[in-house]
Amino acid sequence: MKKKFELPHIYVLLGLIIVICAILTWILPTGEFIREANEAGIEVAVPGTYHIVEKSPVGFFATLQSFYKGMVDAGPVIFFVFISYSAIGLILETGAINGLIANILRNSKDKTQIMIVPIFITLIGIISSTIGVFEEMMPFIPVFAGICVAMGYDTIVGMAIVALGTAVGYSGAVVNPFTVGMAQSIAELPQLSGAWYRIICHIVMIIVTSLYVVKYARKIRLDPTKSLIYGDDSKHIITNEEMMNYKFEIREKIVLLILAIGIATIVYGSYNFGWYFNETNAVFLLMGILSAIVMGWNFNKIAESIAKNFTDIAMACMMIGIARGILIVLKDGNIIDTIVYGLSIPLSYLPKVLMGPAMLIFQTLLNFFIPSGSGQAVTSMPIMAPLSDLLGISRQIAVLAFQFGDGFSNIVWPTAFAPIICGIAGVKLEKWWKFIVPLFGLVFLTQSILLIIAIIINYV
């Protein structure tokens, strides 16, 4: 009997990628673009200025150092996840959200419960599309995982609601300042220009992803053995009977009011005052502590809960730091610009109508090496915008291809958020890939068609 192939442990997988990237620093030419500040004061790569520089290969000892450097470099993200996850964990332990779901289950019919999938994918997508949240949504994965398990689905459905809503929001972003705003600024396009077509794209992708998840959810509810994680241990397992026993009284309702006010405050502060990790973490922490106090907990119990939640999320936080080590190696080896330059060359030889899908392939591959949306924008857009001029297509299409490539692949590539969301949800990465890769192909095809249409109608 053949032994079934198993994907290596995620630490091993990320470590192998770091080693491969280190080897590439010895093989690939070392080069870079000249960078200058544009009219908006943003440092961007100057097209046509790629040149070879002195080689700086990453050796064995430097490769080992990249693990530590990655942890330090990703420190803000790591500690954001630690604190926000622990705060949301406090809210979860109050039972308020479970009480709300129990109340919904008691007052709804089975056939209508599936609507939770498209409704929340849409709502999360709107938030992501407008204020550019990504890391900020991660603490809500356990919330939706527990809800979906209690409703007869599985953890993957719950994490998909959060991950897909956020990723599609980025892909079809209307005013996201970190992607569309940055890319349009570099491409010298008016801010918010072309929003009408991005809204259409967003709606189309919401429909495609929602139908995919609904189909999977219905299948496993009819036959739980069809679940990709059937038989796996899950930290979000709550039976329907257990869910029905949760209270939904005045204290639980106050906790939900605190959660709603907190989320609204984060959205308002992020959009109007540019809040980021510092402010958002403070709001999360305040939400968690206030919720625990409302439930009558003493401070020792609150501290014990936070300590437990820190332990639960530690593996996912380690993944963030190790994955950042990949970027450290690429930067230290000076081969990121080489990769960008090499990927951009074939684009100039394609028919005009295929330029959009080709740019999408380029940006999707680039997102493996540069998972930061703003970092990818300042590296690729200075090249893609002038290239689109030479090929006779709108710069708006180059921006659209950029945001398509940056958004959805974030929840697929191991260098981005895939291992992080899996760590938070307690789902093996290979199981998530079995679920997400077919959808990734479907969304990629949808995005390619949307880009071809954009070229045909001369979208500007």
N, C-alpha and C positions, 0 to 999 in steps of 0.2 A: 504494500500500500504506500502510495506516494505521500510524503509529508507535505501538508498544506503550507503554502508560502505565507509567512507572516512579516509584516512591515517591521523594521527595527524600531526599538523604543525611540520616542520623539527626540530625546537628548542625543541618541546615536545618530539619527537622521540629520539633525541640525549640525552636529559635529562633523559629519561626513561632507556636508555642503560647505562648511567652513574650510575643510582641508582641500576640497576640489577648487574652491576659489583661490586659496593660497597657491596651489599648483599653477592655476591660470596666470597668476602674477609673474611667474617665471617663463611662461610660454607666450602670452599675448604681448604685443607692442605696448610700451608705456607712453601714453600721450594725453594731451588735454587741450581744451579750447581756451582761448583768451576770454576772460570775463570782464564785462564792463557794466556800469550802472545805467539802466535805461531811464526814460523820462520820469518814471514812477519811483526811481531810486532803488530798483531791485537789481541785484547782481545777476546777469544772465550771460549765457554762452554766446559768443559772436560767431555766426555761421561762416564757414570757410576758413576758420582760423585753427582748425585742428592741426597739431604738430607733435612730433615725437619729442619726448623729454627723457632725461636720464632715468635709467631703469631703477626701480625700487622694489624688487621682489620681496615677498613676505616669507621669512624663514621659519624654521620649526619653532624656535622660542617665541618669535613674534606672533605666530599662529596661536600658541598657547595663551599668550597675553590677551588676544582678542576676546577671549571668553570674559575676562575681568573687565576689559575696556567696554565691551558690549553692555555689561551690567551697569557700569557707571553712566555710559552714554544714554541708556534707556531708563535711567533712574526716575525721572519725572513720571513716565508712563507706569513703571513698576509700582511706585508708591501710590500713584492714583488708583490703580487697580486694587492694591492692598486695602486702602482706606475705604474706597467707595463700595467694594464688595463686602467688607465687614459691616459697613453701615446698612446696606441693603439686607444683609444677613440678619441684623437686629429686627428689621421690619418684618422679614419673613417669619422669624421665630415668634413674633407676636400672634401669628395666626390670622391677622386681619385680611390679608389677601386671600388666604384659603377660605376664610369665612365669606368673603364676597363671592368667590367662585361657587361655594356651596349654595349660597342664596340664588345665584344665577341658575345653577343646575336644578335646584328645586322648582324654579319657576319657568323653565324653558323646556322645549321639546328636543329630543335627540337630534332631529334633522336640522335644527337651527343652530346647534352648538358649533358646528363646523365653521360657521361664519366668523368665529373668533380669528381664524387664520387670515382671510383677506382683509378684515377690518384692521387688525393690529399691524400687519405688514404695511398697509397703506398709511396708518397714522405714524408709525416709526419712520417710514419712507419720507413723509412730508417734513418731519423734524430734521432728518438727516439732510434732505435736499435744501433746506433753507438756512440752517445754522451750522451745518457741517459737523455733526456729532458722529463719532465712531467709537473711540475708547469709552466715551461716556455712557454708551448703551450696554456695555458688557455686563455690568452688575445686574441687569434685568434678565439675563439668560436663565439663572436659576428660578426666577419668578415664573417665567413662561414655561420652563421645563416642568416644574411642579404642577402647574395648571393643566398642561396637556396630558401629563401622565394620569392625573386624577380624572380626566375626561375620557380616558380609554385609549389615548394615543401613546406616544413615547417621547423620550427626551429629545430626540432629533427634531420632532415637530416643533417643540418649544424653542430650541436653539435656532431653528430655521426661521421662525417668525422674527426674532430679533436680528439675526445675522443677515437675512435676505432683505428685511426692511431697511436696514442701515446701508447695505451694499448697493441696493437698487436706488436708494436715496442719493448716494454719492454718484452713481452712474448717470442718473437722470437729473442731477442737481440743477435747480433753477437759479439759485443765488448763493450757493455755497462759496464763502469767501476764500476757503483754503484750496479749492480746485478751480472752479469756473472763474471766480474773481481774480485769482492769481494768473490763470492761463490767459484770460481776456486782456488783462493788463499788459502782459508780456507781448501778446499778439497785437497790441495797440488797437483793440476793439472797444467800443463803448460798453461800460458795465451794464449788465442785464440785457444786452442786445441779443436777439435770437431766442429769447425766453419761450416764445410760443411753441417752437418746435421741440425744445427740451421738455416742456410740459407733456407734449404728445408722447415723446419717447419714454418719459417716466411712467405714464399711464399704461403704455403697452407692456413695459417690463414688469410692472406691478401685476398685470393680468396674467402674463406668462408664468411668473414665479408662484403666484397664488394658486393657479390651477394645478401646477406641479405638486405643491405641498398638499393641497386638498385631496388630490388623487392618492398620494401616499398615505395620508392620514386615514382616509376612508378604508383603504386596503387593510391596514394593520388593525383597525378597529373591528373589522369583520373577522380577521384572522391574525391574532397577535403574533403567531409564529412567523409572519411575513416581515416583522420588524427587523431592521438591519442590526439592531442591538438585542434581539431576543436572546434571553439566557445570560446576558451580561449583567453584572452588578451595577446598580444605578443609585446614586445618592439622592435622587429626586422621586423615588417610588412612593406614591401615596395612593391607596386604594380609594375607589369611589365611596365606599362605606365610611372610611376614615374621614374623607373630605366632608361628607354630609354631617359629621359630628362637630365640625368647627362652628363656634359661635359667631354671630354677626350682630353684636349689640353696640351700645353707645361707645364703648372704648375702642372697639375695632373700627367703627366708623370715623372716630376722631383720628386714629392712626392713618387711615386712608386719606382723610382730609389733609393731614400733615404731608403725606407723600405727594398728593396732587399739587399743593401749594409749593412744595419744594421743587418739583419738576417744572412748574410754571415759572418759578423764580430763576432756575437755571437757564431755561429757554430765553426768558426776558433779559437776563444779565449777559448771556452769551451774545445775543443779537444786538443789544443796544450799548453794551459797555465792553465787549470783547473779552468777557470772562473766559478763563481757561482752567487749567488744573487746580491752581491755588483756590480760587473762589468756588469752583464746582465741588471740590473735595470738602470744603468747609460746609457747604449746604448739605451734602450727603451725610456728613458726620452729625450735623445738627438734626437732620431728619431722623436718623437712627436713634440718637440718644433721647430725643423728645418722645418718640414712639414708645421706647422702652419705659420711660418715666410714666407715660399715660397708662401703661399696663401694670404699673405698680412695682416695677423691678427696682431693686437697690443697686448701688453703683458696683458692688462686687460682682453681681450677676451680669451686669452690662459688660464689665471688663473681661469676665470669663468667656462670654459669648464672642467678643471681639477677638480674643486670643484664639479661640477655636476656628473662627472664620479666617484668621490669618494663616493658620495651618492648612486649612482646606484649599486656599488659593495659592499657596507657595509654589506648587509645581508649575502652574500656569505663568506665574511671575518669572520663574526661572527660564521658561521658554522664551519670554519676551527678551530677556537679556542675552541669551544664547543666539537667538535669531538676529539681534542687533550686531552681534559679533561678525556676522557675514558681511554686513555693510562696512564695518570697520576694516576688514581685510581688503575689500575692494577699494576703499578710499586710500588706505596705506600703500597699496600696490599700484595706485594711479591708473587703474584700468577701466573705471566707470565710463569715462569719456570715450575710450577706445571702443567699448561695447556699443555705446550710443552711435558713434560714427559708423561702425561696421554694420549695424542694423539699418541705418538710414540710407545707405548706398543703393540697395536693390529697389527702393521705392521709386526712384526716378525712371526706372525702365518699364513700369507697368502702365496699362491703358488707364485713361482718366477715370472711367467708371469704377475701377477696382482700387483706386487710390485710397478711398475711405476704409474699406476692409483691411488694406495693407497697413495703413496707419494704425488701425486697431490692433493688428497683430504685433506691430512694433511696440506700441504702448503697453500691451498686455505682457509681453516678454520683458520689457524694461521694468515693469512693476515688480518683477521677481527680484531684481537687483536694487531698485530704489522704491521701497514700499511707501515712502512718504509722498503724499499727493503734492504738497508744495515743492518738495525736493525734486520730484519728477518734472514738475512744471518748469522750474528754472533751468533744468538740464535739457529737456527735449523741445519745449515750445520755441525757443529761439531758433532751432533748426527746422522744425516742422512748419512754422508760420511762413518763413521765406520760401521753403520748398513748395508749399501749397500755391504760393504766388507763381512760381516758375511753371508749375504743372497746370495752371489755369483753374484752380478750384478755390473756393472761399476759405479764408482763414478761420471762419466760424466752424467749418467742417473739421479742421485740424484740432480745434478746441474740443469739439464733440467727440472725436476719436480719442483724444487724451482722457477725457473724463470717463468714457466707456471703459477704456483699458485700465484706468486706475481704480475704478470703483469695485466691480464685481470680483476681479481676481484677488482682491484683498482677503476674501474668505476662502480662497482656494490655495494660494501659494503658501508653502511652509515658512517662507521668510517674512510673511505678513501676519495676518490675524488668525489663520486657520488653526495652528496649534494652540493659540491662546483661548479661542472660544471653545475648543475641544477640552482643554484643561479645566475651564470653568464649569462646563457642562458635565464633565466626567465621562466623555465619549471618546473612544479610540479614534485617532486621526484617520486610520484606514477605513473605518466605518463611515465617518463623515464624508470622506472622498467618494465612497460608493454611492452615497446619496447625492452629493453636490456636483460631481463631474458630469453626469448626463445633463443636469440642468445648466451647468456652465456651458456645455456645447450648444444647448438650445438657446440660451441667452446670447451667446456669441453669434449664432446664426441670425437671431433677431436684430442684434445691434448692427451686423453687417448689412442687412436689408435696409435698416433705417438710414445708414450712412450712404448706401447707393441711392436711395430715394432723395436724400439731402443733396447729392451731387446732381441728380436729374432735374430737381426743381430749383437748382442754384440757390440753396439756402444761405442766407447772409445774415 
